[in-house]
Amino acid sequence: MTAFEFRLPDPGEGLTEAEITEWHVQVGDEIEEDDVLCEIETDKAVSDVPSPCPGTIEDRSVSEGDVVDVGTVIVTIETENPPRQQVSGETEPETEEPEDGAEESEEAEVEQAVQDVQEERVEAASAPEAETDVTKGRVFAAPRTRRYAREENVNLSDVDGSGPDGRVLQEDIDAYLQETEPERVERAHPSVAIESEPVEEDESRSTRRELSGLRGTIAENMTRSKTIIPHLTSGFEADASELVALKERLDGKHDVHITYTPLLVKAVVPALKQFPIVNASIDDTTDEIVEKHYYNIGVATHTDDGLIVPVITDVDTKSVVEIAEELQTLAEQARDRSIDMSALQGGTFTVTNLATYGEHRTAGTPIINHPEAAILGIGRIRRKPVATDESTVEVRQRLGLDLSYDHRLIDGAVANQFMEFLITGIEDPDLLLSRI
């Protein structure tokens, strides 16, 4: 038997630490390979950590609530089949003879990985601010470092790191800010400094909890968006009679449930192609407009922990049925927090359904998912009296739509034209079909 010390794996996306939110095993438990050991939470998501081998839990090195660096030993497993890296103990399993140099190469990689983790811990002790690693042209940053850089509107790749192997420390960001201050003052998109004020309360009748995890990330993203982007929201209304009929026909012909959301996600693409500025972004680090000639549509999804925006990529190449199937899968993964981080990135435009969880909402002001330029809010379809000519009033099905857009990029006239183009497709499925 071998005592295998299992280290916290890299969650990806440049994250260097995670919180142990829940243990699923106890000391003495017998486990199989891929059994869930624990649940971890990063700034981006909650995910399960599976066991890399079968065996018996000998020791848990960290507790629930601990924030642990990547590479830290979190659990020791007594096993007859340990992975070939990170093995500790007195006995070694019998294995096939490796090729010449293979064993030395693996040992060197493990030794270097352990050395990197140890160096990070030493630096963390001398500099409370978390640092980043710059490897192969990419910047790998701890959540606190990235947050500090975002708050100061600094692109970490522009900062020269003074730590070992080019690691960027907070003082490097501060030095960069001092060097570029004259240029930054002249920028068209300055950050707004707001002095924080404590909340007055009756402590005997109130409770406090930390604004962290997903809710903290949401708060940070919303604040950044409203601070940087001058929002303007315009309301519109479309005749939904043909859309309702189309939805019912499709829903009756396919196993997957077709809702209005995948239909509108598909319908928005021709409008984005016709008005590419709505699918663009402003790069605030270079003062450039980035026009994106691909169509990755985010769909805001409510979860018990807060709002998550899964992204359906290359919508222009997918059918309504494919979009509905993918949306259903992503929404389920978002709600149980098993969604992959890559599915939350790369959006160019967002759609949010304002009609769910209530019947009385009539309008809204969706907040743009920075750095996108616009977001479309979909209201509830309602029956309303409509004057069809000078003397006739009919009760028709009407769909409310709210478009929030970055007024630095999109003028009101362009927003109106974009929405008129979209609405003509909603009201006439034959016209929409000819566009897609």
N, C-alpha and C positions, 0 to 999 in steps of 0.2 A: 504493500500500500504506500501511496505517496501523498504527502501533504501539499496540495496545490493552492497557492495563494492567488486568488483571482482579483485582478485590479479593475478599477472602474474604467470601462472602455470609452473611447472617444465618441461623443454623441454627434460629431460633425459640425459643420457650419461655423468653425472657428471657436466653438465654445470650449472652455478649459475647466469648467467645474459644473457640478450638479448637486442638487439637494436630494438626500435620501428621504422620500416621503412616506414609504411604507415597506416593511419587510414582509415577505411571503413565506419565509422559512425560519425555523428555530434551530438552535444548536441540538444536534442529535438526529435531525430529520434525514430520512433517506430520500434522495432525489434522483431523477433521471436527466439525461441530457435534454436541454431546451426547456426544462421546468423554470418557471419564473422565480428568480431569487428575490428581487425587490423592484420597487417602482421609484423612478427618479424624475425630478422636475428641473428643467432648465428655464432660461428666460423665454424660450420659444414653445416648449411642449412638455407633456408628461409621457413617459415611455417605460416599458417593462425591460428589465435586464435578465436575459435567460442564462441558465447555467451552460457552460461550455463542455461539461462532462458529467457522467453519473457519479454518485458517491454519497458520502455522509457529511453533513455540515459539522465541522469541528469547531469553528469560531466565527463570530461576526465581529469585525474590527471597528465598525462605525455604527452609530445609532440613528434612529429616525429623527429627522430635523437637522442632521449634520450636513454642512456644505463641504463637499469633497472634491479635491483636485483630480483631474483625469490622471490615471496611472497609480492612484493610491489603492493599496490592498483593502478590499471591503469585506471579503469573506475567505475562509480557508476550508477547503473541501478534501476529505480523505477519499482517495480514488485509486482505482487500478488502471485507469485510462486517462491520465492527465494530458492536456494539450502540451505541445513541445516547448512552449515558452513559459516563463515565469514560474518554473517548478522549484519548490523548496522542500526540504525534508532529508531524512537520512538514507532512504532507499530510492532507487531509480527503477522504473519499469523497463522490462526487456523490450528493446525496439530493434527494428532493422538497421543494419549498418548504413549510415549516411554516406553519400558520395563525398569524395575528397573535398575538403574545404567547406562543405555545407554546414557541418556542426559549428565550426568556428565562426562562420558568417552569421548564423542564427544567434549564437551567444553574443557576438559583437553588437547585433541589432538590439537585443534585449538590454545589454549593459548600457548602450547609448540611450535607450528609452528611459531606463531608470535614472541615469545621470541627468537627463533633461528634466525629469520630474523633480529631482532633488535640487537642481539649480533654481527651478521656479519657486520652490518652497523657501529657499534661502533669500531670494529676492523679495518674496512676499513679506518675509519677516522684517527686512530692512526698508521696504517701501510698501506701506499699506495699500496703495493703489495697485490694482491688478495690472499685469503687463501683457504684452502680446508677443507672438512669435512671427517673424517674417520668413516664410519658407517658400522657395520656388516662385517668387513674385507675388505671393498672397500674404495678406496680413491675418494672423490668427489672434483673436482678441478675447479676453475674458469679458463677461457681460458688463462688469462695472467700468472697464476701460472703454468699451464701445459706447456705453451710455454717456460717459463723460465727454467723449469725442463728439457724439451727436448733439449733446447739450451746447457745446461750443461751436457746432457747425464746422467740424474739422474732418477732412478725409484722412483716415489713418495712413493710407498709402503715401501721403505727402509728407509724413513726419519721419525724420531720421531718428532711429532708435539708438539709445546710448547703452542699453543693457547687453548682456552676453548674447552673441549671435544675432545682433541687430534688434533685440527686443525693445519695444516702445514702452516707456514708462510715462506716468502722468506728467512728470516734470518735463519730458520731451514735448508733450502737447502744449504745456505752458510756455516753453521756450519758443515753439512754433508760433503761438498766438502773439507773443511779444514781437517777433521778427516780422510778422505779416500784418500787424495792427493797422498801419496806415492804409494798406491796400484794403483790408477788411472794412474799415470805416467807410470807404467809398463804394462798397458793394451795394447792389440794388436790393439785396435781401438780408438785411441785418437781423440777428436774433434779438428778441425783446427780453430785457432783463426785468423780471418781476420779483419784487421783494416778498418773501414768504411771511405769512402771518399766522400765529397760532390760533387754533379754534377754541373759543371759550365754551365751557360746558359745565353742567352740573354732574360732577363725577359720581354722585350717588345714583344717578339715573342714566348713565351712559356707559358704553364699553368701547374699547379701542382694539383694533387688530391691524396688523401690518399690511400696507398696500404693496404687495409683492406678487411674485409668480405671474400668472397670465393677466390678472387684473392690473398689476403694476405695469406690465408691458402695454396693455390697452391704454391706460392713462397716459403713459409716455408718448405713444403713437398719436393719440388724439390731440394732445397738447402741442406736439411738434407740427402736426398738420395745420391746426388752426392758427398757430403762431407764424408759420412760414407762408402759408397759402392764403391769399385774400379770397375767401369764398363768396360766391354769389349763387343763389338758388332761384330757379325759375320753375313755376308750376304749369303743367299742361294736362289736357284731357283728350282721350281718344275714344272713338266708338269701338266697343269691344265685341260687337255682335258676331262678326266673322271670326275673330280670334277664339271666342267661346266655342263656336261650331267646329273650328279646326281642331281645337284641343280635344273635344269630345270624340271626333272621328279617329284621331290618332290614338287616344287612350283606349278606344274599343278594339283596335287592331293589333296592339302590341302587349306583350306580357308586362313590360316595365310600365309603371305608372307615369303618365305624361302630365306634368303640371304646366302652369303658365310660365314658370321661370325658365326652363330650357328653351321654350319657344321664343321668349324675349331675349335670352342670351344669344340665340342664333340670329334673331332679327336685328340686333344691334350692330352686327359686323358690317353689313353693307353701308350703314350710316357712318361707321368709323372709317371705312375705305373712302367714302365720298368726302368726309371732313377729317383728314388725317391729324389735324392739330388737336382734336379731341382725344386722340390715342397717343399723344406725345407727352413729354415730361420736360421740366426745366432741371438741368444739372446745376444745382446751387453752388457747387464747388468750382465751376468753370464759366458760369453764366452762358450756357449753351442750351439751345432747344434740341431735344433728342426726339426725332420722329421715328416711331417704331412701326415697321411694316410687317408686323405679326400681331396676332390677336389672341391674347391670353386673358380670359375674362374671370375675374374674381367674383365669387358669390358669397356675400356675407351670411354667416350661419350662426344662429343663436345656440349657445350651450349653457349648461348650468354654471360654468365657471366664467362665462363672458363671451364676447363676440370673436369668432374666428373666421378668416376669409380664405377658404380653399380656392385654388386657381385651376380652371380648366384651360389647358394649353391648346393652341392652334385650333380654336373653335371653327375657323373658316373651313377646315378640312374634315369636320365631323358632322354626322347627321343629328337631327333632333333626338332620335332614339339613343344614339351613342352619348350625347350630352346628358340626357336624362339618367342613363345608367351610371355614368361617371359621377354625376352630381349626387345621386343617391348614395353611392359608395363613399365619396368624400365627406358628405354630411354625417354619415354614421361614424366614420373614423374621427371626425372633428368632435363629435359629441362624446365619444368614449376616450378622447385624447390619445388615440393610437395613430393619428395621422402623421405621415412622414413630413419632415421639415421642407423637403423640396416641393411639396404640394401646396405650400403657403407662400411661395415666392414667384417673382417674375411676372406679376400681373401688369396689364397695360390699361385696364378699365374695369370698373367694379359695378355689379348690380346688387341691390339689396331689396328684399321683399318687405315692404312696410305694412303689408296686409295681415301678417300672422299675429297671433296672440292678442286678438281684440277686434271688435267690429266697428268701433266708433271713430277711429282715426281717419282724418280726411286729408292730411298733408304732412310733410316732414321736411327737414333740412339735413339730408345725409352729409356726413363728414367725409371728405375725400381721403382715400387711402394713399398718402404721400409715398412716393413722388409722382403718382398718377395725376392726371389733369382733370378728371371728372368722375362722377359716380351717379348712377341712375337709381332712383327710388321708385319701386313699383307699389301702387296703392291697391286697395280692394276694388273689385268690379261691383258697381252699384247700378241699380235701375233708377234712372232720372228722367224727368220730362224734358224733351228737347224739341225746339221749334224747327221742324223740317222745311217749312216755307212760311210765307207771310201769314197764313191762316190755319196751319196745321201743327198740332203738338202731339208728339208720340213719346211713349215711354221706351227708352233705349238703354242698353247696357253700356255703361261708361267706365273707362279705366283712367284713374288718376296717375300721373307720372311727375316726378320731381327730379330735376337735374341740377346738381351742385357742380360748379366748375371753377377752375383756377382763372381768376379774372386777369392775371398777368398774361395768360396765353390766349384765352378765349373771350371774345367780346360777346355782348348780349345778342347781337344780330347773328353771329355764327352759331351760338347756342340755339337760337330759335330755328335757324335753317336746319341744323342737325336734327332737332326734334321733329320738325315738320317732315323731314325725309323719313325718319323712323316711323312716325305715326301713319304715313301713307302706306307703309308696308304692313303695319298692324291692322289697318282697316281693310286692306285688300290683299289677301293671301296669294292670289295669282300674281300680283305685282311683286310681292316678297319672294315668291318662288323664282321669278325671272331674275332676281338680283343675286340669289344664293346658288 
